Amino acid sequence: MSVGFVMLVHEALDRAAQTARHFHDHDKPVVIHVDKRVSDDDFSWFRQKLNDCENIRFSERHACEWGNWSIVGATQTACEVMLADFEDVRHVFLSSGSCLPLRPLDELQSYLDERQRTDFIESVTTDEVDWTVGGLDQERFTLRFPFSWKKNRRLFDGYVNLQRRLKFQRKIPDGLTPHLGSQWWCLTRQTLSAILQDPRREEFDRYFKRVWIPDESYFQTLARLYSTQIESRSLTLSKFDFQGKPHVFYDDHIQLLRRSDCFVARKIWPQAERLYRDFLTPAGRAMVKVEPNPLKIDRLFSRATERRTRGRAGLYMQGRFPNDGWENGKTAGRYSVFEGFDDLFEDFDAWLARRTGNRVHKHLFAQDRVQFAGDVPVYNGALPDSAALRDYNPRSFITSLTWNTRGEHQCFMFGPRDVQDVGSFLSADRNAQISVITGAWAIPLFHSNRNFADLRKEAAQLQRTEAAHLELLRNGQTKARVSIWNLAEFIEDPMEKLQLILDELGGGAQRRLTEVPQMANLAGFGQFLQNLKNQGMSPHLMGDFPVVEGEQRQEGGQRPYLVR
């Protein structure tokens, strides 16, 4: 008894002829169905290539279309020829013209000889399958599908929606429980002949002609009626991506295919010279009785799917960028944002760089230009200091900065005087660490020598801007790590607050503070805030500052701090 191969061919006829001859040369009968849409000249050439092979037959041709009954019809016709012309065939193996045997055919024959009554066909109910793509599971068996999904998508979708609105449902033939599975199977002669010679075949065929993608359900359903022993798996390695499209195997997949231990693989690229040369060469090794195990390589396919759908963290691909939420992390690495610190402390950026060893920028979103560390005009990855280019897409500016400096922690200053468009992105980024001293923007105003009316107007605007930013940071959608203190609260114990921030940054900051930044002179700042109140403004973001020096609470254990 032997295994016979039914091949469905529609393209790459030269490779299909090569594979068919390989089967024939190993004394395996072959029946080939060639798509009717293949030209007569190409078909004649194909037949001529195999004219000397006595165990190769050609079946009646059908014009096959994806998702259509014609594929099942072509399979039925070819299988009938196989059963009629080759009586010693015990198993029928369905393959395509793009399939390639990965192991010697003697190993396949030995494997099937040990399982003479076993049918290998993936066959699961719609409740148990998780790979259907297109939103149709049970509905593919209860609705009608007279229009092509590929050629007439609008008609297909419109007719499906119409049937849903009318609550139309087809009756499933008595005794059938719809099952789904891979198109590529290996059935015993007994099971296959029972399906093709069933007295109710006309009824079943009529029903499945209006099922969507019947090649994934016809044999998978009917095999459950007649098989005495089913292994719900395919002996053919066939992988699909997240869109339901088959993976194509190329020459550099040779080791991957060998590791799978599967007998046959599809879909092979027609120009994969090395694959065809290596796998169709007569084997010179001893027979290895290894169970086919495509799970060995599933992890690699899962990683490939994740890389294709999610990309790399912080890297935005052209096809993924327009879809918000498709990114695999908004940025490529962690970074820190300091708001108000450079207003309260002099040369805070230089101190922080010395203390942590990180790259510390000034105001990257300043109105006039990007203030990179070192005041350079162009930074890593050819990022210019142009405010116009930055403001064209602030989100891309941050993602480019973190991507171009992967492995280096970036820090920068931010405040209400800066361009605020990036605020929502910062708050939604899990990689962002945002530390805020609210109201610190008033310190430069306090030290400026300007008309008080102008100061009051600017203070009111800055407070409105910071209040809106704080509301953004405090809403339930924030994913950044945010720490907020008002100015009065922070200067009560600045050493402890700075230590907490540096501990969060990590690195060398694990040691206790021995060097501290110099704080701005706040003598008279309380009176300045009171003057703003007297002029009609309510500066509430700074906290409770005493008007008279020396009235500030001491019981909280305020620690000494260097103030100039």
Phi and psi in degrees as a GROMACS rama.xvg file:
@    title "Ramachandran Plot"
@    xaxis  label "Phi"
@    yaxis  label "Psi"
@TYPE xy
-132.137  169.645  SER-2
-101.547  134.404  VAL-3
-109.33  148.48  GLY-4
-111.875  127.841  PHE-5
-103.732  121.756  VAL-6
-112.292  127.617  MET-7
-101.232  114.178  LEU-8
-120.221  135.594  VAL-9
-142.37  -10.421  HIS-10
-154.816  175.33  GLU-11
47.2625  55.2285  ALA-12
-61.9746  -30.497  LEU-13
-65.6254  -39.5563  ASP-14
-71.717  -38.7457  ARG-15
-61.5404  -40.4248  ALA-16
-64.5472  -38.476  ALA-17
-63.3124  -43.6227  GLN-18
-68.8899  -42.7863  THR-19
-60.8903  -40.0583  ALA-20
-66.4035  -34.3868  ARG-21
-62.1252  -44.3969  HIS-22
-60.8915  -45.7473  PHE-23
-63.0594  -40.8155  HIS-24
-67.05  -16.3944  ASP-25
-104.655  24.9072  HIS-26
61.4822  36.3066  ASP-27
-110.689  123.332  LYS-28
-67.3107  147.879  PRO-29
-135.22  134.575  VAL-30
-119.501  127.58  VAL-31
-114.95  131.148  ILE-32
-108.127  125.521  HIS-33
-108.713  126.989  VAL-34
-51.4896  135.371  ASP-35
-65.6136  -19.296  LYS-36
-77.7663  -9.68627  ARG-37
-70.2178  134.251  VAL-38
-61.5211  154.495  SER-39
-62.0953  -35.8592  ASP-40
-65.3036  -44.8964  ASP-41
-65.8486  -38.9169  ASP-42
-64.9652  -41.1227  PHE-43
-63.4877  -42.3831  SER-44
-60.8512  -41.9868  TRP-45
-63.2964  -46.0931  PHE-46
-63.1903  -37.8083  ARG-47
-64.6949  -35.6637  GLN-48
-61.2973  -29.6629  LYS-49
-112.31  16.456  LEU-50
-63.4978  -26.1774  ASN-51
-89.1659  1.45808  ASP-52
-94.4097  107.998  CYS-53
-72.9618  -22.7093  GLU-54
-99.2947  22.2029  ASN-55
-116.017  130.448  ILE-56
-122.413  157.936  ARG-57
-118.604  135.662  PHE-58
-98.503  169.925  SER-59
-58.1549  140.09  GLU-60
-91.6195  140.417  ARG-61
-120.932  149.174  HIS-62
-84.5314  104.354  ALA-63
-92.0202  139.846  CYS-64
-136.238  141.695  GLU-65
-59.7362  136.316  TRP-66
76.4292  7.66338  GLY-67
-109.993  159.613  ASN-68
-62.5829  -23.2808  TRP-69
-58.2394  -30.3689  SER-70
-67.5358  -40.0188  ILE-71
-66.3695  -41.9109  VAL-72
-60.1376  -41.3535  GLY-73
-64.448  -40.0904  ALA-74
-65.4512  -43.1106  THR-75
-59.4962  -47.0785  GLN-76
-60.8729  -45.0386  THR-77
-67.8271  -38.2115  ALA-78
-67.0862  -36.2691  CYS-79
-62.7716  -39.0637  GLU-80
-64.9168  -42.219  VAL-81
-60.1239  -47.7697  MET-82
-68.0378  -32.5991  LEU-83
-78.3731  -38.5819  ALA-84
-93.8403  -19.1711  ASP-85
-129.25  90.3873  PHE-86
-73.2548  -18.9331  GLU-87
-88.5456  2.6099  ASP-88
-76.4243  126.317  VAL-89
-103.459  -35.1152  ARG-90
-120.078  140.854  HIS-91
-113.491  122.831  VAL-92
-106.318  116.1  PHE-93
-87.428  127.311  LEU-94
-140.862  176.05  SER-95
-118.773  173.752  SER-96
-68.8073  -16.0259  GLY-97
-99.0707  8.05238  SER-98
-82.3782  153.579  CYS-99
-140.523  126.712  LEU-100
-69.3133  131.925  PRO-101
-98.3519  -21.0211  LEU-102
-125.728  156.454  ARG-103
-53.9573  141.79  PRO-104
-64.2921  -24.446  LEU-105
-64.4279  -33.6715  ASP-106
-68.0435  -40.8485  GLU-107
-62.8884  -44.3694  LEU-108
-62.4521  -42.7015  GLN-109
-63.7604  -40.0392  SER-110
-61.9875  -43.574  TYR-111
-73.6056  -31.7216  LEU-112
-62.178  -32.4308  ASP-113
-78.7563  -9.6434  GLU-114
-133.81  61.8447  ARG-115
-65.3785  -28.0716  GLN-116
-110.284  16.1396  ARG-117
-97.535  132.217  THR-118
-100.561  129.405  ASP-119
-105.408  99.7537  PHE-120
-152.122  125.034  ILE-121
-66.9261  123.035  GLU-122
-150.379  101.001  SER-123
-132.745  155.789  VAL-124
-74.8951  164.224  THR-125
-63.5744  -25.4251  THR-126
-73.7603  -19.5513  ASP-127
-105.833  -7.63517  GLU-128
-94.084  140.315  VAL-129
-123.712  12.1401  ASP-130
-110.65  3.09316  TRP-131
-66.7792  135.607  THR-132
-121.723  131.573  VAL-133
122.094  -1.96004  GLY-134
81.8646  10.8977  GLY-135
-121.083  113.185  LEU-136
-113.071  -88.5578  ASP-137
-66.553  -28.7924  GLN-138
-65.1296  -24.8509  GLU-139
-63.8688  -18.3745  ARG-140
-99.9397  -12.3188  PHE-141
-115.593  -8.26185  THR-142
-110.375  170.755  LEU-143
-103.1  148.542  ARG-144
-136.616  71.4666  PHE-145
-78.132  -12.6438  PRO-146
-107.99  148.546  PHE-147
-74.165  131.696  SER-148
-67.9773  -32.131  TRP-149
-85.7055  -38.6374  LYS-150
-90.724  -32.1729  LYS-151
-131.094  64.1229  ASN-152
-60.9072  -40.8543  ARG-153
-65.5256  -42.5936  ARG-154
-65.904  -39.7964  LEU-155
-59.1095  -52.899  PHE-156
-65.3287  -40.4648  ASP-157
-63.6351  -40.4439  GLY-158
-70.7736  -35.8885  TYR-159
-62.9112  -46.0061  VAL-160
-64.1604  -37.5268  ASN-161
-62.1195  -44.3979  LEU-162
-64.5637  -34.9356  GLN-163
-66.1788  -42.8938  ARG-164
-65.64  -37.9322  ARG-165
-81.2193  -3.79291  LEU-166
56.477  40.4671  LYS-167
-77.7383  140.471  PHE-168
-145.428  131.286  GLN-169
-81.2184  151.247  ARG-170
-87.2833  126.094  LYS-171
-75.5291  131.952  ILE-172
-52.9953  143.609  PRO-173
-56.9069  137.359  ASP-174
88.4772  -6.41555  GLY-175
-100.24  135.451  LEU-176
-118.081  108.657  THR-177
-57.0052  134.179  PRO-178
-128.974  154.493  HIS-179
-124.259  158.697  LEU-180
174.719  178.552  GLY-181
-61.5399  145.849  SER-182
-67.7651  -22.7028  GLN-183
-98.0046  113.346  TRP-184
-133.214  173.327  TRP-185
-139.188  105.003  CYS-186
-108.653  151.061  LEU-187
-72.5082  157.504  THR-188
-58.9701  -39.7913  ARG-189
-61.9612  -47.0237  GLN-190
-68.3611  -44.709  THR-191
-65.2706  -41.8947  LEU-192
-67.1467  -34.1076  SER-193
-64.2686  -37.327  ALA-194
-67.8541  -45.0217  ILE-195
-76.8819  -21.7809  LEU-196
-109.22  13.4185  GLN-197
-63.0647  135.584  ASP-198
-59.4292  -25.4153  PRO-199
-96.12  15.3594  ARG-200
-59.1496  -40.8022  ARG-201
-60.1506  -40.6504  GLU-202
-65.1601  -45.2411  GLU-203
-65.1938  -42.8212  PHE-204
-62.6455  -42.3191  ASP-205
-61.0673  -38.5095  ARG-206
-68.7873  -48.4972  TYR-207
-73.0106  -15.333  PHE-208
-65.0063  -19.4415  LYS-209
-110.794  15.5845  ARG-210
-91.4854  144.46  VAL-211
-78.0577  129.95  TRP-212
52.8532  62.9617  ILE-213
-67.1628  -19.872  PRO-214
-67.5879  -14.353  ASP-215
-98.4761  6.83195  GLU-216
-141.554  -23.7581  SER-217
-64.1019  -64.735  TYR-218
-68.2283  -30.8279  PHE-219
-65.5323  -33.0154  GLN-220
-81.8276  -47.8457  THR-221
-70.4687  -27.7321  LEU-222
-60.9062  -28.6232  ALA-223
-67.7737  -20.5484  ARG-224
-80.1681  -28.674  LEU-225
-120.265  -23.1496  TYR-226
-72.0589  140.431  SER-227
-92.8963  -17.6749  THR-228
-155.136  111.542  GLN-229
-113.738  132.067  ILE-230
-104.809  112.51  GLU-231
-77.5527  71.6789  SER-232
-161.031  158.702  ARG-233
-102.049  145.501  SER-234
-84.2595  -0.646262  LEU-235
-102.13  128.721  THR-236
-77.0566  113.339  LEU-237
-140.682  114.266  SER-238
-112.477  145.399  LYS-239
-127.032  150.028  PHE-240
-86.7586  -174.502  ASP-241
-69.1632  -14.7552  PHE-242
-95.6185  3.01658  GLN-243
82.916  12.4823  GLY-244
-94.5349  141.941  LYS-245
-71.1098  141.801  PRO-246
-71.0895  140.258  HIS-247
-103.482  133.542  VAL-248
-97.2459  135.14  PHE-249
-116.97  -179.107  TYR-250
-58.9432  -35.9892  ASP-251
-76.9642  3.83887  ASP-252
-96.8103  11.6288  HIS-253
-61.442  -43.7893  ILE-254
-68.0868  -35.3906  GLN-255
-61.7302  -43.7887  LEU-256
-66.7858  -37.9371  LEU-257
-65.8711  -36.9371  ARG-258
-68.5704  -23.1473  ARG-259
-70.2482  -25.0793  SER-260
61.6646  16.2949  ASP-261
-78.7425  157.363  CYS-262
-80.1366  -36.3495  PHE-263
-139.197  148.535  VAL-264
-132.449  147.542  ALA-265
-143.483  146.234  ARG-266
-115.801  127.392  LYS-267
-96.3349  132.895  ILE-268
-63.7245  130.243  TRP-269
-59.0045  -27.2158  PRO-270
-92.8164  13.0787  GLN-271
-78.7267  76.4302  ALA-272
-58.7099  -42.1917  GLU-273
-66.4586  -40.3828  ARG-274
-62.1918  -47.9495  LEU-275
-65.9245  -36.852  TYR-276
-68.363  -44.0602  ARG-277
-75.1669  -41.5052  ASP-278
-85.5798  -21.3383  PHE-279
-97.2232  4.13925  LEU-280
-81.7809  136.422  THR-281
-52.1756  130.2  PRO-282
-70.9038  137.436  ALA-283
-112.417  29.4081  GLY-284
-123.766  164.439  ARG-285
-70.6431  154.856  ALA-286
-65.8031  132.142  MET-287
-114.959  116.425  VAL-288
-91.15  84.4118  LYS-289
-116.505  136.27  VAL-290
-70.9021  131.941  GLU-291
-57.644  132.536  PRO-292
-143.552  80.7014  ASN-293
-66.13  -15.0158  PRO-294
-63.0834  -20.7463  LEU-295
-59.5823  -31.8946  LYS-296
-109.018  2.42356  ILE-297
-61.5771  -34.3902  ASP-298
-61.6977  -39.8618  ARG-299
-65.6888  -39.5619  LEU-300
-67.4103  -36.7458  PHE-301
-63.517  -41.6512  SER-302
-66.7861  -38.0106  ARG-303
-65.3445  -40.4989  ALA-304
-64.5191  -42.0122  THR-305
-64.3023  -41.5301  GLU-306
-64.5589  -37.914  ARG-307
-70.705  -40.1896  ARG-308
-85.4715  -32.0856  THR-309
-110.603  -21.2851  ARG-310
71.3077  -168.844  GLY-311
-93.5163  150.922  ARG-312
-58.0059  123.345  ALA-313
81.5912  0.246225  GLY-314
-106.528  119.353  LEU-315
-100.902  116.975  TYR-316
-88.3983  156.997  MET-317
-58.5955  -42.0779  GLN-318
-77.0528  -15.0463  GLY-319
-103.702  -22.6356  ARG-320
-57.0326  -42.3581  PHE-321
-66.2862  -17.6593  PRO-322
-95.9073  104.375  ASN-323
-65.8319  133.885  ASP-324
96.6332  -6.74672  GLY-325
-83.4948  -10.9234  TRP-326
-72.4234  149.598  GLU-327
-95.3387  73.651  ASN-328
89.4268  129.418  GLY-329
-68.8499  -30.9619  LYS-330
-132.154  167.42  THR-331
-85.0686  -11.4182  ALA-332
-168.933  172.795  GLY-333
-74.01  148.476  ARG-334
-150.914  163.123  TYR-335
-124.649  140.434  SER-336
-119.521  128.429  VAL-337
-116.848  121.995  PHE-338
-117.243  119.065  GLU-339
91.6016  -12.0656  GLY-340
-69.6456  -39.1896  PHE-341
-75.7198  -13.9344  ASP-342
-79.7218  -36.7992  ASP-343
-83.251  -34.9194  LEU-344
-115.803  141.744  PHE-345
-82.755  136.42  GLU-346
51.7537  42.824  ASP-347
-63.6445  -35.9766  PHE-348
-65.0939  -41.0065  ASP-349
-66.9402  -41.6911  ALA-350
-61.9012  -44.2342  TRP-351
-65.5731  -37.8555  LEU-352
-64.9444  -42.81  ALA-353
-64.9876  -39.8552  ARG-354
-72.0765  -39.0857  ARG-355
-105.389  -21.236  THR-356
77.7672  6.34832  GLY-357
-85.3751  165.482  ASN-358
-84.4974  118.821  ARG-359
-116.281  117.939  VAL-360
-96.1902  162.744  HIS-361
-83.4382  -131.598  LYS-362
-87.7088  101.075  HIS-363
-67.9447  -23.1018  LEU-364
-113.728  32.3479  PHE-365
-62.7132  154.204  ALA-366
-64.4866  -37.5631  GLN-367
-88.5695  -38.2436  ASP-368
-163.155  167.183  ARG-369
-82.8202  123.948  VAL-370
-97.5039  80.3772  GLN-371
-68.3563  159.462  PHE-372
-60.3106  136.819  ALA-373
79.2236  0.997188  GLY-374
57.2906  36.2114  ASP-375
-81.0556  147.887  VAL-376
-77.9739  -24.6372  PRO-377
-134.192  133.021  VAL-378
-113.395  -177.556  TYR-379
-47.8018  139.482  ASN-380
74.2382  20.4592  GLY-381
62.2898  32.9173  ALA-382
-76.3401  118.751  LEU-383
-85.0886  166.027  PRO-384
-89.8486  16.8696  ASP-385
-71.3914  123.468  SER-386
-68.6019  -33.8263  ALA-387
-65.4787  -44.4454  ALA-388
-67.1927  -40.1834  LEU-389
-62.161  -45.1009  ARG-390
-74.0888  -13.9709  ASP-391
-62.4962  -35.9104  TYR-392
-155.745  84.2474  ASN-393
-58.9338  -33.8453  PRO-394
-61.5418  -45.0848  ARG-395
-67.3845  -29.6222  SER-396
-63.2313  -45.9789  PHE-397
-66.9474  -44.5122  ILE-398
-64.168  -36.5845  THR-399
-68.4562  -40.421  SER-400
-61.9245  -47.4012  LEU-401
-70.4431  -32.4568  THR-402
-70.9216  -41.7904  TRP-403
-70.2005  -18.4446  ASN-404
-118.611  34.4671  THR-405
-55.4725  136.464  ARG-406
91.321  -5.98227  GLY-407
-124.55  125.197  GLU-408
-75.4311  124.425  HIS-409
-99.1266  139.799  GLN-410
-129.804  145.93  CYS-411
-153.87  159.591  PHE-412
-90.6113  152.564  MET-413
-150.859  153.717  PHE-414
-170.633  177.976  GLY-415
-68.8633  -14.3172  PRO-416
-79.808  -13.2954  ARG-417
-85.1205  169.557  ASP-418
-66.6264  127.276  VAL-419
-96.0103  -2.08694  GLN-420
-60.9615  -24.6267  ASP-421
-83.7487  -5.92352  VAL-422
-57.982  -44.1638  GLY-423
-66.1893  -34.566  SER-424
-68.064  -42.982  PHE-425
-61.0057  -43.114  LEU-426
-68.5568  -26.3903  SER-427
-93.0957  0.741683  ALA-428
-96.8559  121.019  ASP-429
-65.7734  -20.7148  ARG-430
-81.9552  -9.37408  ASN-431
-86.6248  135.266  ALA-432
-114.307  114.177  GLN-433
-115.104  121.11  ILE-434
-116.022  127.895  SER-435
-128.088  131.035  VAL-436
-109.632  102.58  ILE-437
-72.0405  141.636  THR-438
83.5254  -3.81327  GLY-439
-67.0714  -19.5962  ALA-440
-60.8337  -18.3402  TRP-441
-76.0213  -18.5376  ALA-442
-64.3045  -47.4059  ILE-443
-59.9258  -33.8282  PRO-444
-64.9983  -40.7316  LEU-445
-61.2107  -37.7411  PHE-446
-87.6769  -5.73828  HIS-447
-81.6138  156.825  SER-448
-109.159  76.6868  ASN-449
-132.422  165.312  ARG-450
-63.1352  138.399  ASN-451
-65.4519  -32.028  PHE-452
-63.377  -38.2873  ALA-453
-69.0877  -37.8416  ASP-454
-63.4397  -42.6131  LEU-455
-63.2019  -41.8856  ARG-456
-64.311  -44.2138  LYS-457
-67.9116  -38.0956  GLU-458
-62.1182  -40.9946  ALA-459
-63.656  -40.8071  ALA-460
-67.207  -44.3062  GLN-461
-63.4291  -37.9634  LEU-462
-66.9708  -40.408  GLN-463
-62.3086  -42.4734  ARG-464
-64.1282  -45.1289  THR-465
-69.0298  -35.6657  GLU-466
-62.3998  -40.8363  ALA-467
-65.8228  -38.3443  ALA-468
-66.5216  -41.4415  HIS-469
-64.6247  -37.9554  LEU-470
-61.4004  -36.8094  GLU-471
-66.2972  -40.2008  LEU-472
-71.4087  -24.9235  LEU-473
-97.191  -1.94812  ARG-474
-77.3266  170.535  ASN-475
-72.1942  -9.2038  GLY-476
-90.4969  -4.28991  GLN-477
-69.4662  131.018  THR-478
-116.486  -11.2241  LYS-479
-71.7636  158.925  ALA-480
-85.8694  111.401  ARG-481
-116.842  133.045  VAL-482
-125.819  126.453  SER-483
-128.12  128.457  ILE-484
-129.965  145.81  TRP-485
-81.6307  166.233  ASN-486
-61.6621  -44.4634  LEU-487
-63.5937  -41.2426  ALA-488
-64.5365  -39.1002  GLU-489
-69.4605  -44.1541  PHE-490
-76.8814  -7.74469  ILE-491
-64.6965  -35.542  GLU-492
-149.131  67.352  ASP-493
-65.8976  -33.2861  PRO-494
-61.5151  -44.8945  MET-495
-65.7639  -39.4986  GLU-496
-66.27  -42.4475  LYS-497
-64.3181  -38.1498  LEU-498
-63.2884  -40.7917  GLN-499
-61.0532  -41.6612  LEU-500
-66.0382  -43.6991  ILE-501
-68.2285  -34.9374  LEU-502
-63.4084  -36.4036  ASP-503
-66.467  -36.3214  GLU-504
-69.0353  -30.929  LEU-505
79.6533  -157.007  GLY-506
66.3279  -136.706  GLY-507
-72.1796  -5.02375  GLY-508
-77.3783  3.43049  ALA-509
-69.4376  -23.3858  GLN-510
-74.7891  155.011  ARG-511
-68.1066  152.956  ARG-512
-64.7734  129.996  LEU-513
-120.078  -21.4082  THR-514
-124.93  132.225  GLU-515
-125.247  150.54  VAL-516
-72.126  157.569  PRO-517
-85.5486  125.579  GLN-518
-83.6612  146.432  MET-519
-66.1825  153.471  ALA-520
-73.3458  117.667  ASN-521
-106.241  13.6048  LEU-522
-64.3702  122.754  ALA-523
89.1732  1.48411  GLY-524
-68.1164  -35.7574  PHE-525
-61.891  -40.5691  GLY-526
-66.5055  -34.7019  GLN-527
-61.9074  -43.3524  PHE-528
-65.4925  -37.6637  LEU-529
-65.465  -37.5746  GLN-530
-62.6206  -37.9537  ASN-531
-62.5531  -40.648  LEU-532
-64.0068  -41.6257  LYS-533
-63.7288  -27.1562  ASN-534
-89.7704  4.72867  GLN-535
105.338  1.41393  GLY-536
-103.706  149.248  MET-537
-114.98  90.8462  SER-538
-78.9708  94.1733  PRO-539
-102.384  -12.2858  HIS-540
-79.6226  -11.6837  LEU-541
-83.4925  -15.4474  MET-542
91.2226  -165.465  GLY-543
-95.2055  99.7236  ASP-544
-100.811  131.563  PHE-545
-70.4484  144.904  PRO-546
-74.0317  -40.2925  VAL-547
-98.9889  131.676  VAL-548
-60.6435  141.651  GLU-549
94.8141  -7.7622  GLY-550
-88.0118  -5.76041  GLU-551
-67.2432  141.499  GLN-552
-62.1735  134.143  ARG-553
-107.647  -14.2763  GLN-554
-68.0311  -14.4101  GLU-555
-74.3733  0.145899  GLY-556
77.3931  42.6716  GLY-557
-61.4865  131.087  GLN-558
-89.5155  152.76  ARG-559
-61.7905  147.085  PRO-560
-150.672  142.812  TYR-561
-73.8843  119.306  LEU-562
-127.751  132.243  VAL-563
